[in-house]
Amino acid sequence: MFRISYDDTVNQLRLICRDATAFNEIQEAFSVKNDAAFFSERYGYQAKERLYAINKFGFFSSGLLFEILSWIKA
C-alpha cells in the first residue's frame, strides 16, 4: 500500500501511496497548525493554516523516515 523511495534530484525521500485518503491521513498526522497565519493575513498575505512535513507530492526529509514507518505500522 505504501512505498518509500529516495529521489536524488531533490535529495529527499518520497512516500507513494495507492489510496489518496490514506495519503491524506498520513500527511495530516505529520502536520502542525501554522500560528503565523493569523498575523500574515492581517497584513494582506495568504498563508496556509497548517505546515506539512510531507508535501503534496509525498517528499519528506530523511530524518522522518523511522517516525513515518512506525506510524504506518501502527
mmCIF file of the N, C-alpha and C atoms, coordinates in Angstrom:
data_MODEL
# 
_entry.id   MODEL 
# 
loop_
_atom_site.group_PDB 
_atom_site.id 
_atom_site.type_symbol 
_atom_site.label_atom_id 
_atom_site.label_alt_id 
_atom_site.label_comp_id 
_atom_site.label_asym_id 
_atom_site.label_entity_id 
_atom_site.label_seq_id 
_atom_site.pdbx_PDB_ins_code 
_atom_site.Cartn_x 
_atom_site.Cartn_y 
_atom_site.Cartn_z 
_atom_site.occupancy 
_atom_site.B_iso_or_equiv 
_atom_site.pdbx_formal_charge 
_atom_site.auth_seq_id 
_atom_site.auth_comp_id 
_atom_site.auth_asym_id 
_atom_site.auth_atom_id 
_atom_site.pdbx_PDB_model_num 
ATOM 1   N N  . MET A 1 1  ? 0.805  -1.184 0.000  1.00 0.00 ? 1  MET A N  1 
ATOM 2   C CA . MET A 1 1  ? 0.000  0.000  0.000  1.00 0.00 ? 1  MET A CA 1 
ATOM 3   C C  . MET A 1 1  ? 0.858  1.261  0.000  1.00 0.00 ? 1  MET A C  1 
ATOM 4   N N  . PHE A 1 2  ? 1.970  1.260  0.751  1.00 0.00 ? 2  PHE A N  1 
ATOM 5   C CA . PHE A 1 2  ? 2.888  2.399  0.783  1.00 0.00 ? 2  PHE A CA 1 
ATOM 6   C C  . PHE A 1 2  ? 4.216  1.988  0.168  1.00 0.00 ? 2  PHE A C  1 
ATOM 7   N N  . ARG A 1 3  ? 4.865  2.943  -0.483 1.00 0.00 ? 3  ARG A N  1 
ATOM 8   C CA . ARG A 1 3  ? 6.210  2.716  -0.990 1.00 0.00 ? 3  ARG A CA 1 
ATOM 9   C C  . ARG A 1 3  ? 7.025  3.964  -0.690 1.00 0.00 ? 3  ARG A C  1 
ATOM 10  N N  . ILE A 1 4  ? 8.217  3.765  -0.169 1.00 0.00 ? 4  ILE A N  1 
ATOM 11  C CA . ILE A 1 4  ? 9.121  4.874  0.124  1.00 0.00 ? 4  ILE A CA 1 
ATOM 12  C C  . ILE A 1 4  ? 10.369 4.693  -0.722 1.00 0.00 ? 4  ILE A C  1 
ATOM 13  N N  . SER A 1 5  ? 10.718 5.728  -1.463 1.00 0.00 ? 5  SER A N  1 
ATOM 14  C CA . SER A 1 5  ? 11.903 5.679  -2.313 1.00 0.00 ? 5  SER A CA 1 
ATOM 15  C C  . SER A 1 5  ? 12.703 6.968  -2.141 1.00 0.00 ? 5  SER A C  1 
ATOM 16  N N  . TYR A 1 6  ? 13.956 6.904  -2.578 1.00 0.00 ? 6  TYR A N  1 
ATOM 17  C CA . TYR A 1 6  ? 14.833 8.072  -2.498 1.00 0.00 ? 6  TYR A CA 1 
ATOM 18  C C  . TYR A 1 6  ? 14.897 8.726  -3.869 1.00 0.00 ? 6  TYR A C  1 
ATOM 19  N N  . ASP A 1 7  ? 14.720 10.035 -3.915 1.00 0.00 ? 7  ASP A N  1 
ATOM 20  C CA . ASP A 1 7  ? 14.813 10.798 -5.156 1.00 0.00 ? 7  ASP A CA 1 
ATOM 21  C C  . ASP A 1 7  ? 16.033 11.702 -5.062 1.00 0.00 ? 7  ASP A C  1 
ATOM 22  N N  . ASP A 1 8  ? 17.054 11.406 -5.868 1.00 0.00 ? 8  ASP A N  1 
ATOM 23  C CA . ASP A 1 8  ? 18.300 12.165 -5.759 1.00 0.00 ? 8  ASP A CA 1 
ATOM 24  C C  . ASP A 1 8  ? 18.230 13.531 -6.438 1.00 0.00 ? 8  ASP A C  1 
ATOM 25  N N  . THR A 1 9  ? 17.205 13.820 -7.215 1.00 0.00 ? 9  THR A N  1 
ATOM 26  C CA . THR A 1 9  ? 17.103 15.144 -7.823 1.00 0.00 ? 9  THR A CA 1 
ATOM 27  C C  . THR A 1 9  ? 16.760 16.213 -6.790 1.00 0.00 ? 9  THR A C  1 
ATOM 28  N N  . VAL A 1 10 ? 15.957 15.854 -5.783 1.00 0.00 ? 10 VAL A N  1 
ATOM 29  C CA . VAL A 1 10 ? 15.611 16.803 -4.726 1.00 0.00 ? 10 VAL A CA 1 
ATOM 30  C C  . VAL A 1 10 ? 16.268 16.435 -3.397 1.00 0.00 ? 10 VAL A C  1 
ATOM 31  N N  . ASN A 1 11 ? 17.005 15.319 -3.386 1.00 0.00 ? 11 ASN A N  1 
ATOM 32  C CA . ASN A 1 11 ? 17.735 14.852 -2.206 1.00 0.00 ? 11 ASN A CA 1 
ATOM 33  C C  . ASN A 1 11 ? 16.800 14.614 -1.022 1.00 0.00 ? 11 ASN A C  1 
ATOM 34  N N  . GLN A 1 12 ? 15.641 14.014 -1.290 1.00 0.00 ? 12 GLN A N  1 
ATOM 35  C CA . GLN A 1 12 ? 14.674 13.699 -0.241 1.00 0.00 ? 12 GLN A CA 1 
ATOM 36  C C  . GLN A 1 12 ? 14.045 12.342 -0.508 1.00 0.00 ? 12 GLN A C  1 
ATOM 37  N N  . LEU A 1 13 ? 13.419 11.813 0.511  1.00 0.00 ? 13 LEU A N  1 
ATOM 38  C CA . LEU A 1 13 ? 12.661 10.582 0.367  1.00 0.00 ? 13 LEU A CA 1 
ATOM 39  C C  . LEU A 1 13 ? 11.255 10.912 -0.113 1.00 0.00 ? 13 LEU A C  1 
ATOM 40  N N  . ARG A 1 14 ? 10.616 9.945  -0.771 1.00 0.00 ? 14 ARG A N  1 
ATOM 41  C CA . ARG A 1 14 ? 9.269  10.163 -1.294 1.00 0.00 ? 14 ARG A CA 1 
ATOM 42  C C  . ARG A 1 14 ? 8.361  9.022  -0.885 1.00 0.00 ? 14 ARG A C  1 
ATOM 43  N N  . LEU A 1 15 ? 7.202  9.389  -0.373 1.00 0.00 ? 15 LEU A N  1 
ATOM 44  C CA . LEU A 1 15 ? 6.183  8.430  0.034  1.00 0.00 ? 15 LEU A CA 1 
ATOM 45  C C  . LEU A 1 15 ? 5.137  8.348  -1.071 1.00 0.00 ? 15 LEU A C  1 
ATOM 46  N N  . ILE A 1 16 ? 4.912  7.144  -1.565 1.00 0.00 ? 16 ILE A N  1 
ATOM 47  C CA . ILE A 1 16 ? 3.909  6.913  -2.605 1.00 0.00 ? 16 ILE A CA 1 
ATOM 48  C C  . ILE A 1 16 ? 2.874  5.963  -2.038 1.00 0.00 ? 16 ILE A C  1 
ATOM 49  N N  . CYS A 1 17 ? 1.623  6.300  -2.241 1.00 0.00 ? 17 CYS A N  1 
ATOM 50  C CA . CYS A 1 17 ? 0.531  5.520  -1.678 1.00 0.00 ? 17 CYS A CA 1 
ATOM 51  C C  . CYS A 1 17 ? -0.513 5.258  -2.757 1.00 0.00 ? 17 CYS A C  1 
ATOM 52  N N  . ARG A 1 18 ? -1.126 4.083  -2.739 1.00 0.00 ? 18 ARG A N  1 
ATOM 53  C CA . ARG A 1 18 ? -2.178 3.759  -3.702 1.00 0.00 ? 18 ARG A CA 1 
ATOM 54  C C  . ARG A 1 18 ? -3.455 4.535  -3.431 1.00 0.00 ? 18 ARG A C  1 
ATOM 55  N N  . ASP A 1 19 ? -3.783 4.670  -2.173 1.00 0.00 ? 19 ASP A N  1 
ATOM 56  C CA . ASP A 1 19 ? -5.047 5.277  -1.772 1.00 0.00 ? 19 ASP A CA 1 
ATOM 57  C C  . ASP A 1 19 ? -4.835 6.737  -1.375 1.00 0.00 ? 19 ASP A C  1 
ATOM 58  N N  . ALA A 1 20 ? -5.579 7.635  -1.990 1.00 0.00 ? 20 ALA A N  1 
ATOM 59  C CA . ALA A 1 20 ? -5.427 9.070  -1.707 1.00 0.00 ? 20 ALA A CA 1 
ATOM 60  C C  . ALA A 1 20 ? -5.871 9.414  -0.297 1.00 0.00 ? 20 ALA A C  1 
ATOM 61  N N  . THR A 1 21 ? -6.885 8.742  0.221  1.00 0.00 ? 21 THR A N  1 
ATOM 62  C CA . THR A 1 21 ? -7.330 9.047  1.582  1.00 0.00 ? 21 THR A CA 1 
ATOM 63  C C  . THR A 1 21 ? -6.298 8.615  2.615  1.00 0.00 ? 21 THR A C  1 
ATOM 64  N N  . ALA A 1 22 ? -5.615 7.511  2.379  1.00 0.00 ? 22 ALA A N  1 
ATOM 65  C CA . ALA A 1 22 ? -4.554 7.082  3.298  1.00 0.00 ? 22 ALA A CA 1 
ATOM 66  C C  . ALA A 1 22 ? -3.388 8.048  3.250  1.00 0.00 ? 22 ALA A C  1 
ATOM 67  N N  . PHE A 1 23 ? -3.078 8.560  2.060  1.00 0.00 ? 23 PHE A N  1 
ATOM 68  C CA . PHE A 1 23 ? -2.001 9.549  1.950  1.00 0.00 ? 23 PHE A CA 1 
ATOM 69  C C  . PHE A 1 23 ? -2.371 10.834 2.671  1.00 0.00 ? 23 PHE A C  1 
ATOM 70  N N  . ASN A 1 24 ? -3.605 11.284 2.508  1.00 0.00 ? 24 ASN A N  1 
ATOM 71  C CA . ASN A 1 24 ? -4.045 12.499 3.198  1.00 0.00 ? 24 ASN A CA 1 
ATOM 72  C C  . ASN A 1 24 ? -4.017 12.318 4.711  1.00 0.00 ? 24 ASN A C  1 
ATOM 73  N N  . GLU A 1 25 ? -4.345 11.110 5.172  1.00 0.00 ? 25 GLU A N  1 
ATOM 74  C CA . GLU A 1 25 ? -4.340 10.831 6.608  1.00 0.00 ? 25 GLU A CA 1 
ATOM 75  C C  . GLU A 1 25 ? -2.925 10.890 7.183  1.00 0.00 ? 25 GLU A C  1 
ATOM 76  N N  . ILE A 1 26 ? -1.962 10.314 6.487  1.00 0.00 ? 26 ILE A N  1 
ATOM 77  C CA . ILE A 1 26 ? -0.588 10.344 6.984  1.00 0.00 ? 26 ILE A CA 1 
ATOM 78  C C  . ILE A 1 26 ? -0.003 11.754 6.846  1.00 0.00 ? 26 ILE A C  1 
ATOM 79  N N  . GLN A 1 27 ? -0.413 12.490 5.834  1.00 0.00 ? 27 GLN A N  1 
ATOM 80  C CA . GLN A 1 27 ? 0.052  13.872 5.675  1.00 0.00 ? 27 GLN A CA 1 
ATOM 81  C C  . GLN A 1 27 ? -0.488 14.746 6.807  1.00 0.00 ? 27 GLN A C  1 
ATOM 82  N N  . GLU A 1 28 ? -1.732 14.553 7.192  1.00 0.00 ? 28 GLU A N  1 
ATOM 83  C CA . GLU A 1 28 ? -2.314 15.301 8.303  1.00 0.00 ? 28 GLU A CA 1 
ATOM 84  C C  . GLU A 1 28 ? -1.680 14.916 9.632  1.00 0.00 ? 28 GLU A C  1 
ATOM 85  N N  . ALA A 1 29 ? -1.274 13.649 9.759  1.00 0.00 ? 29 ALA A N  1 
ATOM 86  C CA . ALA A 1 29 ? -0.645 13.201 11.007 1.00 0.00 ? 29 ALA A CA 1 
ATOM 87  C C  . ALA A 1 29 ? 0.695  13.890 11.232 1.00 0.00 ? 29 ALA A C  1 
ATOM 88  N N  . PHE A 1 30 ? 1.378  14.249 10.159 1.00 0.00 ? 30 PHE A N  1 
ATOM 89  C CA . PHE A 1 30 ? 2.674  14.913 10.259 1.00 0.00 ? 30 PHE A CA 1 
ATOM 90  C C  . PHE A 1 30 ? 2.562  16.375 9.864  1.00 0.00 ? 30 PHE A C  1 
ATOM 91  N N  . SER A 1 31 ? 1.571  17.048 10.415 1.00 0.00 ? 31 SER A N  1 
ATOM 92  C CA . SER A 1 31 ? 1.404  18.480 10.178 1.00 0.00 ? 31 SER A CA 1 
ATOM 93  C C  . SER A 1 31 ? 1.110  19.177 11.500 1.00 0.00 ? 31 SER A C  1 
ATOM 94  N N  . VAL A 1 32 ? 1.353  20.463 11.520 1.00 0.00 ? 32 VAL A N  1 
ATOM 95  C CA . VAL A 1 32 ? 1.085  21.278 12.704 1.00 0.00 ? 32 VAL A CA 1 
ATOM 96  C C  . VAL A 1 32 ? 0.350  22.535 12.281 1.00 0.00 ? 32 VAL A C  1 
ATOM 97  N N  . LYS A 1 33 ? -0.313 23.151 13.230 1.00 0.00 ? 33 LYS A N  1 
ATOM 98  C CA . LYS A 1 33 ? -1.021 24.390 12.962 1.00 0.00 ? 33 LYS A CA 1 
ATOM 99  C C  . LYS A 1 33 ? -0.016 25.522 12.767 1.00 0.00 ? 33 LYS A C  1 
ATOM 100 N N  . ASN A 1 34 ? -0.261 26.353 11.772 1.00 0.00 ? 34 ASN A N  1 
ATOM 101 C CA . ASN A 1 34 ? 0.607  27.494 11.488 1.00 0.00 ? 34 ASN A CA 1 
ATOM 102 C C  . ASN A 1 34 ? 0.126  28.692 12.299 1.00 0.00 ? 34 ASN A C  1 
ATOM 103 N N  . ASP A 1 35 ? 0.808  28.978 13.393 1.00 0.00 ? 35 ASP A N  1 
ATOM 104 C CA . ASP A 1 35 ? 0.421  30.091 14.249 1.00 0.00 ? 35 ASP A CA 1 
ATOM 105 C C  . ASP A 1 35 ? 0.673  31.441 13.595 1.00 0.00 ? 35 ASP A C  1 
ATOM 106 N N  . ALA A 1 36 ? 1.583  31.506 12.642 1.00 0.00 ? 36 ALA A N  1 
ATOM 107 C CA . ALA A 1 36 ? 1.898  32.768 11.980 1.00 0.00 ? 36 ALA A CA 1 
ATOM 108 C C  . ALA A 1 36 ? 0.868  33.137 10.911 1.00 0.00 ? 36 ALA A C  1 
ATOM 109 N N  . ALA A 1 37 ? -0.040 32.239 10.572 1.00 0.00 ? 37 ALA A N  1 
ATOM 110 C CA . ALA A 1 37 ? -1.023 32.517 9.521  1.00 0.00 ? 37 ALA A CA 1 
ATOM 111 C C  . ALA A 1 37 ? -1.926 33.676 9.905  1.00 0.00 ? 37 ALA A C  1 
ATOM 112 N N  . PHE A 1 38 ? -2.291 33.763 11.151 1.00 0.00 ? 38 PHE A N  1 
ATOM 113 C CA . PHE A 1 38 ? -3.166 34.841 11.602 1.00 0.00 ? 38 PHE A CA 1 
ATOM 114 C C  . PHE A 1 38 ? -2.502 36.201 11.405 1.00 0.00 ? 38 PHE A C  1 
ATOM 115 N N  . PHE A 1 39 ? -1.242 36.291 11.769 1.00 0.00 ? 39 PHE A N  1 
ATOM 116 C CA . PHE A 1 39 ? -0.532 37.569 11.672 1.00 0.00 ? 39 PHE A CA 1 
ATOM 117 C C  . PHE A 1 39 ? -0.254 37.958 10.221 1.00 0.00 ? 39 PHE A C  1 
ATOM 118 N N  . SER A 1 40 ? 0.068  36.981 9.382  1.00 0.00 ? 40 SER A N  1 
ATOM 119 C CA . SER A 1 40 ? 0.354  37.318 7.984  1.00 0.00 ? 40 SER A CA 1 
ATOM 120 C C  . SER A 1 40 ? -0.913 37.718 7.239  1.00 0.00 ? 40 SER A C  1 
ATOM 121 N N  . GLU A 1 41 ? -2.064 37.160 7.606  1.00 0.00 ? 41 GLU A N  1 
ATOM 122 C CA . GLU A 1 41 ? -3.318 37.550 6.960  1.00 0.00 ? 41 GLU A CA 1 
ATOM 123 C C  . GLU A 1 41 ? -3.728 38.967 7.344  1.00 0.00 ? 41 GLU A C  1 
ATOM 124 N N  . ARG A 1 42 ? -3.323 39.411 8.507  1.00 0.00 ? 42 ARG A N  1 
ATOM 125 C CA . ARG A 1 42 ? -3.633 40.782 8.925  1.00 0.00 ? 42 ARG A CA 1 
ATOM 126 C C  . ARG A 1 42 ? -2.929 41.802 8.046  1.00 0.00 ? 42 ARG A C  1 
ATOM 127 N N  . TYR A 1 43 ? -1.797 41.408 7.449  1.00 0.00 ? 43 TYR A N  1 
ATOM 128 C CA . TYR A 1 43 ? -1.042 42.320 6.594  1.00 0.00 ? 43 TYR A CA 1 
ATOM 129 C C  . TYR A 1 43 ? -1.258 42.046 5.113  1.00 0.00 ? 43 TYR A C  1 
ATOM 130 N N  . GLY A 1 44 ? -2.264 41.275 4.766  1.00 0.00 ? 44 GLY A N  1 
ATOM 131 C CA . GLY A 1 44 ? -2.647 41.074 3.384  1.00 0.00 ? 44 GLY A CA 1 
ATOM 132 C C  . GLY A 1 44 ? -1.993 39.909 2.665  1.00 0.00 ? 44 GLY A C  1 
ATOM 133 N N  . TYR A 1 45 ? -1.268 39.058 3.370  1.00 0.00 ? 45 TYR A N  1 
ATOM 134 C CA . TYR A 1 45 ? -0.638 37.904 2.741  1.00 0.00 ? 45 TYR A CA 1 
ATOM 135 C C  . TYR A 1 45 ? -1.491 36.662 2.955  1.00 0.00 ? 45 TYR A C  1 
ATOM 136 N N  . GLN A 1 46 ? -1.426 35.748 2.013  1.00 0.00 ? 46 GLN A N  1 
ATOM 137 C CA . GLN A 1 46 ? -2.108 34.467 2.161  1.00 0.00 ? 46 GLN A CA 1 
ATOM 138 C C  . GLN A 1 46 ? -1.135 33.467 2.783  1.00 0.00 ? 46 GLN A C  1 
ATOM 139 N N  . ALA A 1 47 ? -1.533 32.846 3.842  1.00 0.00 ? 47 ALA A N  1 
ATOM 140 C CA . ALA A 1 47 ? -0.702 31.838 4.487  1.00 0.00 ? 47 ALA A CA 1 
ATOM 141 C C  . ALA A 1 47 ? -1.535 30.579 4.703  1.00 0.00 ? 47 ALA A C  1 
ATOM 142 N N  . LYS A 1 48 ? -0.865 29.456 4.618  1.00 0.00 ? 48 LYS A N  1 
ATOM 143 C CA . LYS A 1 48 ? -1.546 28.187 4.843  1.00 0.00 ? 48 LYS A CA 1 
ATOM 144 C C  . LYS A 1 48 ? -1.843 28.021 6.328  1.00 0.00 ? 48 LYS A C  1 
ATOM 145 N N  . GLU A 1 49 ? -2.964 27.382 6.628  1.00 0.00 ? 49 GLU A N  1 
ATOM 146 C CA . GLU A 1 49 ? -3.346 27.169 8.026  1.00 0.00 ? 49 GLU A CA 1 
ATOM 147 C C  . GLU A 1 49 ? -2.496 26.108 8.707  1.00 0.00 ? 49 GLU A C  1 
ATOM 148 N N  . ARG A 1 50 ? -1.972 25.168 7.935  1.00 0.00 ? 50 ARG A N  1 
ATOM 149 C CA . ARG A 1 50 ? -1.164 24.094 8.504  1.00 0.00 ? 50 ARG A CA 1 
ATOM 150 C C  . ARG A 1 50 ? 0.174  24.024 7.780  1.00 0.00 ? 50 ARG A C  1 
ATOM 151 N N  . LEU A 1 51 ? 1.194  23.570 8.489  1.00 0.00 ? 51 LEU A N  1 
ATOM 152 C CA . LEU A 1 51 ? 2.514  23.323 7.924  1.00 0.00 ? 51 LEU A CA 1 
ATOM 153 C C  . LEU A 1 51 ? 2.714  21.818 7.855  1.00 0.00 ? 51 LEU A C  1 
ATOM 154 N N  . TYR A 1 52 ? 3.092  21.317 6.694  1.00 0.00 ? 52 TYR A N  1 
ATOM 155 C CA . TYR A 1 52 ? 3.190  19.878 6.469  1.00 0.00 ? 52 TYR A CA 1 
ATOM 156 C C  . TYR A 1 52 ? 4.643  19.443 6.362  1.00 0.00 ? 52 TYR A C  1 
ATOM 157 N N  . ALA A 1 53 ? 4.994  18.346 7.039  1.00 0.00 ? 53 ALA A N  1 
ATOM 158 C CA . ALA A 1 53 ? 6.326  17.763 6.918  1.00 0.00 ? 53 ALA A CA 1 
ATOM 159 C C  . ALA A 1 53 ? 6.420  16.918 5.652  1.00 0.00 ? 53 ALA A C  1 
ATOM 160 N N  . ILE A 1 54 ? 5.289  16.382 5.194  1.00 0.00 ? 54 ILE A N  1 
ATOM 161 C CA . ILE A 1 54 ? 5.211  15.649 3.930  1.00 0.00 ? 54 ILE A CA 1 
ATOM 162 C C  . ILE A 1 54 ? 4.435  16.533 2.972  1.00 0.00 ? 54 ILE A C  1 
ATOM 163 N N  . ASN A 1 55 ? 5.069  16.948 1.875  1.00 0.00 ? 55 ASN A N  1 
ATOM 164 C CA . ASN A 1 55 ? 4.377  17.858 0.975  1.00 0.00 ? 55 ASN A CA 1 
ATOM 165 C C  . ASN A 1 55 ? 3.361  17.106 0.106  1.00 0.00 ? 55 ASN A C  1 
ATOM 166 N N  . LYS A 1 56 ? 2.655  17.812 -0.747 1.00 0.00 ? 56 LYS A N  1 
ATOM 167 C CA . LYS A 1 56 ? 1.564  17.207 -1.509 1.00 0.00 ? 56 LYS A CA 1 
ATOM 168 C C  . LYS A 1 56 ? 2.059  16.215 -2.559 1.00 0.00 ? 56 LYS A C  1 
ATOM 169 N N  . PHE A 1 57 ? 3.345  16.240 -2.875 1.00 0.00 ? 57 PHE A N  1 
ATOM 170 C CA . PHE A 1 57 ? 3.913  15.274 -3.815 1.00 0.00 ? 57 PHE A CA 1 
ATOM 171 C C  . PHE A 1 57 ? 4.508  14.061 -3.097 1.00 0.00 ? 57 PHE A C  1 
ATOM 172 N N  . GLY A 1 58 ? 4.509  14.072 -1.767 1.00 0.00 ? 58 GLY A N  1 
ATOM 173 C CA . GLY A 1 58 ? 4.997  12.949 -0.991 1.00 0.00 ? 58 GLY A CA 1 
ATOM 174 C C  . GLY A 1 58 ? 6.429  13.074 -0.529 1.00 0.00 ? 58 GLY A C  1 
ATOM 175 N N  . PHE A 1 59 ? 7.108  14.164 -0.806 1.00 0.00 ? 59 PHE A N  1 
ATOM 176 C CA . PHE A 1 59 ? 8.508  14.326 -0.414 1.00 0.00 ? 59 PHE A CA 1 
ATOM 177 C C  . PHE A 1 59 ? 8.614  14.720 1.054  1.00 0.00 ? 59 PHE A C  1 
ATOM 178 N N  . PHE A 1 60 ? 9.608  14.157 1.733  1.00 0.00 ? 60 PHE A N  1 
ATOM 179 C CA . PHE A 1 60 ? 9.879  14.493 3.132  1.00 0.00 ? 60 PHE A CA 1 
ATOM 180 C C  . PHE A 1 60 ? 11.356 14.300 3.405  1.00 0.00 ? 60 PHE A C  1 
ATOM 181 N N  . SER A 1 61 ? 11.839 14.906 4.482  1.00 0.00 ? 61 SER A N  1 
ATOM 182 C CA . SER A 1 61 ? 13.264 14.801 4.813  1.00 0.00 ? 61 SER A CA 1 
ATOM 183 C C  . SER A 1 61 ? 13.565 13.430 5.405  1.00 0.00 ? 61 SER A C  1 
ATOM 184 N N  . SER A 1 62 ? 14.809 13.025 5.280  1.00 0.00 ? 62 SER A N  1 
ATOM 185 C CA . SER A 1 62 ? 15.205 11.680 5.691  1.00 0.00 ? 62 SER A CA 1 
ATOM 186 C C  . SER A 1 62 ? 15.138 11.472 7.204  1.00 0.00 ? 62 SER A C  1 
ATOM 187 N N  . GLY A 1 63 ? 15.136 12.534 7.981  1.00 0.00 ? 63 GLY A N  1 
ATOM 188 C CA . GLY A 1 63 ? 15.056 12.404 9.432  1.00 0.00 ? 63 GLY A CA 1 
ATOM 189 C C  . GLY A 1 63 ? 13.719 11.884 9.922  1.00 0.00 ? 63 GLY A C  1 
ATOM 190 N N  . LEU A 1 64 ? 12.697 11.971 9.105  1.00 0.00 ? 64 LEU A N  1 
ATOM 191 C CA . LEU A 1 64 ? 11.367 11.494 9.488  1.00 0.00 ? 64 LEU A CA 1 
ATOM 192 C C  . LEU A 1 64 ? 11.100 10.044 9.111  1.00 0.00 ? 64 LEU A C  1 
ATOM 193 N N  . LEU A 1 65 ? 12.044 9.367  8.501  1.00 0.00 ? 65 LEU A N  1 
ATOM 194 C CA . LEU A 1 65 ? 11.809 8.026  7.973  1.00 0.00 ? 65 LEU A CA 1 
ATOM 195 C C  . LEU A 1 65 ? 11.295 7.066  9.033  1.00 0.00 ? 65 LEU A C  1 
ATOM 196 N N  . PHE A 1 66 ? 11.966 6.964  10.163 1.00 0.00 ? 66 PHE A N  1 
ATOM 197 C CA . PHE A 1 66 ? 11.572 5.983  11.178 1.00 0.00 ? 66 PHE A CA 1 
ATOM 198 C C  . PHE A 1 66 ? 10.264 6.380  11.862 1.00 0.00 ? 66 PHE A C  1 
ATOM 199 N N  . GLU A 1 67 ? 9.994  7.675  11.982 1.00 0.00 ? 67 GLU A N  1 
ATOM 200 C CA . GLU A 1 67 ? 8.721  8.117  12.533 1.00 0.00 ? 67 GLU A CA 1 
ATOM 201 C C  . GLU A 1 67 ? 7.566  7.735  11.612 1.00 0.00 ? 67 GLU A C  1 
ATOM 202 N N  . ILE A 1 68 ? 7.764  7.912  10.317 1.00 0.00 ? 68 ILE A N  1 
ATOM 203 C CA . ILE A 1 68 ? 6.708  7.571  9.357  1.00 0.00 ? 68 ILE A CA 1 
ATOM 204 C C  . ILE A 1 68 ? 6.508  6.059  9.299  1.00 0.00 ? 68 ILE A C  1 
ATOM 205 N N  . LEU A 1 69 ? 7.584  5.304  9.337  1.00 0.00 ? 69 LEU A N  1 
ATOM 206 C CA . LEU A 1 69 ? 7.460  3.837  9.329  1.00 0.00 ? 69 LEU A CA 1 
ATOM 207 C C  . LEU A 1 69 ? 6.726  3.327  10.568 1.00 0.00 ? 69 LEU A C  1 
ATOM 208 N N  . SER A 1 70 ? 7.021  3.904  11.726 1.00 0.00 ? 70 SER A N  1 
ATOM 209 C CA . SER A 1 70 ? 6.319  3.463  12.936 1.00 0.00 ? 70 SER A CA 1 
ATOM 210 C C  . SER A 1 70 ? 4.858  3.886  12.896 1.00 0.00 ? 70 SER A C  1 
ATOM 211 N N  . TRP A 1 71 ? 4.528  5.016  12.273 1.00 0.00 ? 71 TRP A N  1 
ATOM 212 C CA . TRP A 1 71 ? 3.129  5.432  12.142 1.00 0.00 ? 71 TRP A CA 1 
ATOM 213 C C  . TRP A 1 71 ? 2.386  4.488  11.202 1.00 0.00 ? 71 TRP A C  1 
ATOM 214 N N  . ILE A 1 72 ? 3.032  4.065  10.125 1.00 0.00 ? 72 ILE A N  1 
ATOM 215 C CA . ILE A 1 72 ? 2.398  3.138  9.181  1.00 0.00 ? 72 ILE A CA 1 
ATOM 216 C C  . ILE A 1 72 ? 2.164  1.793  9.845  1.00 0.00 ? 72 ILE A C  1 
ATOM 217 N N  . LYS A 1 73 ? 3.117  1.311  10.644 1.00 0.00 ? 73 LYS A N  1 
ATOM 218 C CA . LYS A 1 73 ? 2.942  0.030  11.346 1.00 0.00 ? 73 LYS A CA 1 
ATOM 219 C C  . LYS A 1 73 ? 1.770  0.070  12.309 1.00 0.00 ? 73 LYS A C  1 
ATOM 220 N N  . ALA A 1 74 ? 1.623  1.197  12.989 1.00 0.00 ? 74 ALA A N  1 
ATOM 221 C CA . ALA A 1 74 ? 0.546  1.320  13.975 1.00 0.00 ? 74 ALA A CA 1 
ATOM 222 C C  . ALA A 1 74 ? -0.760 1.515  13.252 1.00 0.00 ? 74 ALA A C  1 
# 
